[in-house]
Amino acid sequence: MDNSEKSVIMIASTASMIWHFNKRNIKSLIQRGYRVHVAANFKEYGAMSASENENLKKWLNDNNVKWHQVDFGRRLGTISGNIKSIRQLNRVFSTNEFDFSHVHSPLGSIIGRLVSKFHKVDSIYTCHGFHFFPGGPISGWLVFYPLEWVFALLTHTVVVINSEDEMLANEMPYKRVERIFGNGTKVRQSFEVIESDKIRNRQSVRKELELCDDDFVMLSVGELSVRKNHIVVLKALEVLKRQGIKPKYLIAGVGSNREYLVNKIEELGLDGQVSLLGFRTDIRNLNHASDLFVFPSLREGLGIAGLDAVSDGLYILGSKYGGIKDYVFDETIGQLIDPNDIEKLAQSIKTRIENRHQNGPISSAVKTGLLQFDEQQTDEKMRNVYRSIL
């Protein structure tokens, strides 16, 4: 059997996981001559817009990728819903022959590995952040740790994206553990943006959003969810407001927590300070327009949005949990914070406001450290993972 006759299936709970993290992986497999299938929930598609979901379907069709609707639930789903998903995915495996599966997201990886094992297909699991981690909630250790330990026995290769998860993975019975630096991002390209373009982007975005030149602007990018923890920033802003300090705060993203955040903004009297921007495609321009990136996630595999911000030269206040610490390795880049400490976050924001003009260019040493997260580097590492199983 030559490469053109071989097939691979990519499995994720939501279509957004494919759109945001796997297009380059799919392209890599296609370039190696493999027929690629995708199984995901395209109806409840996750953290992206409806138009993006349609764009993904078109992109898959244009690249001759066969996609399959599987009604994966959220988190661990329900018993009846999971049985339905298993049956749907089993039909896909029964009517196609796969050389391996590449699974993502908690529920997608569990059902994907289970069905793969039943059909004697090896699986690669990319873990975008374990739900159990040092300092994390006890529920994660009681539920997800034993569950993942068992499913590690069904896994050929686990791919982790931060140093914390690599340590945990090496203590579990996976056949193989590989570390990559997340999905990668355009770090090198960010470094090549000239100062005049940054200034133009800054002016354009601030004009669009009716922000003054001297406004101190904070930015968060990500799904509007409990995990992303935007609420702690709102509460910190309320603390600062009582001190007469009123920075502007932009939140780019969509998600189920939007209504809750809208109500909290009104309740805390932050209507004139906080803007929910919805889905945006101009994240680099938003970074250039801002003075501080705030990333207080309760759990984060790596956090590409934070990495993009750092690469664009934006100082970051990032959660000490998960992979953010892997790229906030220098005090000129940013500061790690406890995402539950409102008062300390407020003080850190105040300190940045007081020192807003002290940001300098990224040093060559810092650039070298950040370049390991460039997508060219991560793509090559992922190609090596594929080679190891094929």
N, C-alpha and C positions, 0 to 999 in steps of 0.2 A: 504493500500500500504506500503510494507516494504522498507527499504533503498535501496535494490538491484534494485528496480523498479524505483527509482528516478533519475532524470537527471539534470545536471547543464550545462550552456553554458558560456564559457569564450570568451569575445569579445574584440578585439584590432585592431587598424588600420593596424599595421604591425606585421608580424610574430616575429620580433625581440623583441617586447614587451612581447610576450609569452616566448620566449627563455631566455631572461635576467631576467625577473621579476616574472614569474608565474609557473615555473616547480614545485617548492615545494608546491605551493598552489594546483596545480592539483593533486600532490601525496597525499596531505592531504585529498582532497575530495574523491579520489579513496579509500584511507584507511578507510574512513567512509562508504564505500559501494555505492558511487554514480557513475553513468555513466557520464563521462565528455565529452562535445563537445567543440571544439574551432572554432571560426570564425575569420578569419584575412586575410590580403593580403599576400599570400605566393609567389606571383609573383614579386611585388615590396616590398621586405621583410624588408627593413629598415636597421638599423645600425648593420649589421653583414655580414659575408662573405657568398658566395654561398654554400660553404661546410657546414657551420653552419645551413643554411636553410634546407639543405638535412638531416643533423643530427637531426634537430628538427622534421621533418616529420617522420623519422625513430623512434625517441623516442616516438612520439605520437602513432604511429602504434604499437610499442612494448608494450605500456601501455594501449592498447585498447581504445585510445582516438579518437573519430571521429572528423576529421578536415574538415572544409569547406572553400573554397576559396570565399572571398568577396572582390570586387575590390575597397576597400576604397582608397580615394585620400589622398593627403598630406594636412596638416593643416585643413582648412574648406572645401576642395575639390571644385568641381564645381556643378552647379545645375543638369546638366545631369548625371554627375558621381555619385552624391549623390542619385539621383532617382534610378539609376541602383543598387547601394549598398543596398538601402532600399528594393528593390524587391528581390535581392539575399538573404538578411538576412530574409526577410519575408517568403520566401520559406522554409528556414531551420526551422523556428518556426512553420510553417504550417504542416510540416511533422514530427515534434518531439514535445514531451510534456516536458516542462522544469519547474522545481520547482522554480528556480531563475536564474538570469543572473549576471555575474560579469564582468563589463565593464571597459575599460582602454582607455587612449589617447583621445585627444579632439574630433576628428571626430568619432572614434569608440564608445566613450561613448555617444555622442549625438544620433547617429543613433541607437546604441544598446538600449538606454533607450527608444527612441521613439517606436521602434518595440516591445520591452518588454511590454511597457504600452498598446499598441494596443492588445497584446495577453494576457493581464492581468497577467503578470509575474513580480514579484518584482525584483528590480535591486540593486546591490551593485556597487557603482562607486568608484574605487580607483583613486584618483587625484594625479598624479605624479608631481604636481606643477601647481597652477592656472596661467593663462596667465595675470592676473591682480594682482598687488602686490604693496605695498608702495614703491614709488620711481621708479616704472616701467613706461613704455611708456603709454601715454594717450590713444593710440589706443586700448590697452588691456582693459582699463576701459570702453571705448565707445562700443567695440564690444563684448568682451568675458564676461564682468561682467553681463550685462543684459541677455545675452544668457544663462549663467549658472544659473542665478537667476530663470529664467523660467523653466529650466530643473531640478532644485532642487525640483520642485513640482512633478516631475515624478520619484524621487529617493527615495528608501526606506532608504538606508544607504550610506553615503559618508565616505570614509576612506581617511584621509589626512596623510601626512608623514612628516610634519614639523610644528613647533609652529605658524609660520606666517599664514599658510593656515588654521590651526585650528581656529584661531581668526576670519578669514574671513568667514569660513564655519558656524560658530556659529551665524553669522548675516544673514544667508540665510535660506529659508524655507525647509531644509531637515528634514525628519522625525527623523533621527538619525545621529549623528556625532561621528566618532571613530578616534582616533589617534594611529597610529603605528609608529615605528621608521624606516620607509622606508622598503625596501625588506629585510633588514638585510644583514650582511656579516659575514665572519668567523673571528670575532674579537678575540675570545678566542684562536682560533687556531693560529692567528698571534702572540699573546703574547707568545705562547709556542715555537716558533722557536728559537733555541739556537744561540748564537752569532757566533759560528764557521760556522754554515750553512749560516748565513747572509753574512759572509765574503766570503765564497765559491761562493755564488750566485753573489755577487758583482764582484768578479774576473772573473767569467765565462761570465757574460753579457758584461763586459767592454772589455774582449778579443774578443768576437764575434763582437762587434760594433767598434772595433779598437779605444777604448778610453784609455787614459793614466790614471795611478793611481791617478795623481794629478789634473786631469781635474775636474772642478766644473760642475756637470751634473744636469740639470733641466729636469723635466718630466711632461708631461700632458697626460692624458688618456681620450679618449672619441671620439664621433662622430666628423668627420671633417665637422662642420656646423657653420653657422653664430652665432647661440646661444652659442656655446662653446667658441667663441671669441678668438681663437688662435692668431688672427691678432694683438691684443693688446700686446701680449708677443713678437711677432716679432718686433713690433715698439719699444718696450722697449729695446730689444736687440740692435737695431740700435742706440738708444741713448747711451747705454753703450759702443758700439763699438767705438763711437767717443771719448770716454774717455779712450780707450785702454783696455777695459774690455771685454773679449770674452768667456763667459761660453758656454758650449755645451747644446743643447736643443733637447730632444727627444719627439716626438709626436706619441703616439700609438693610432691607430683608422682608420676607413674608413669612407667615406662619400662624399657627392656631392661637398664639398668645396676644395677638394684636388688640383685640377688644379689651382684654385685661390691662394692657399697657396704656391704652387710650384713657381708660377710667382712672388709672393711677396718676397719669400726667395731670388730669383735671383735679383729682383729689389733693395732690401735693402742690397745686398752684403753679405748675411748670408749663402752662399752655404756650407762653411766649418764648420759651427756651428750647423746647424739645420738638423735633420734627421727625415723624415716621415717613421715610421716603419711599417705602415699598421696594419693589424689585428694581435694581439698577444695573446697567451694563457698563457704567463709567467709573468703576471703583478706583482705578488709578487716579482719575481726575479728582474724585472725592478725597483721596489721600493727600493729594497736593494742596487741596483747598483747606485742609484741617491742620490743627496745631497739636493734637493728641489723639492717639488711638486707645480705646478702652476695651479690653477683652476679658471680662470677668467670669468666664465659663466655669460651671461647677465640675465639668468633665470635658476634656478636649484631647482627641487623639494627637493631632499636631496643631491644627488651626491655621489653614492656608490664608484666611483673611488677615490674621495677625502677621504672618510671614510676608504677605504682599505689602502691608503697611510699613513694616520694618525695611523692606527692600526699597520702598519708595521714599525712605528717609524720614518716616514719621515715628516719633517717640511713642512707646507703647507702655501702658500699664496692663500687664497680663497675669492671668491666674497662675498660681504656683502649682496647680494640679495639671498633670498630663504633659503633653509634648511642647507646650509653649516655652518651657524652660530650656529646651534644646536649642532654640535660636535667640532667646534673650540671654546671651552668655556674656554680655559686656554692658557696663553701666551707661555707656553712651547710646545704647540701643533702647533700653527701657528698664523697667522695674517690675519684679514679680510681686504680686499682691495676694492676700487672703481674700478670696471672692465673697466671703461672708462678713467681712469687717467693714461696716459702713463708715465709721468714723475715720479709720485709717485711709480708706479710699478717698474720702473727702479731703483729708490732709494732703494726700499725694497729688490730687488734682490741683489743690491750692498752690502747692509748691511748684508745679509745672507752670501755672499761670504766672507766678511771680518770677519764673526764670524762662519765660517763653522765648526770649531772644538769644538764649545761650546755645541753642542747637547748632552744631557745626556739621560739616560734611562727614560722611562715614569714612573711617580710616581704612587704609588698604588691608590691614590685618583683619578687621571686622568683615570687609568685603570677601576676603578669602574664606573666612568661616561660613559666611552665608551662601557662597557659591555651591557648597555641597548640596544645597536644597534646590538648585536649579533643575528645571525639568529635564534637561539633557542628561544630567547625572542620574536622576531617578529613573528615567526611561531605560537607560542602559542596565541599571541594576535589576529592573523588572524583566528585561529581556533575558538576563542571566537566570532569573528564577524560572522563566518559562523553559529555557534550555535544559535546566536541571530535571524537569519532570518529563519533558518530551524525549 
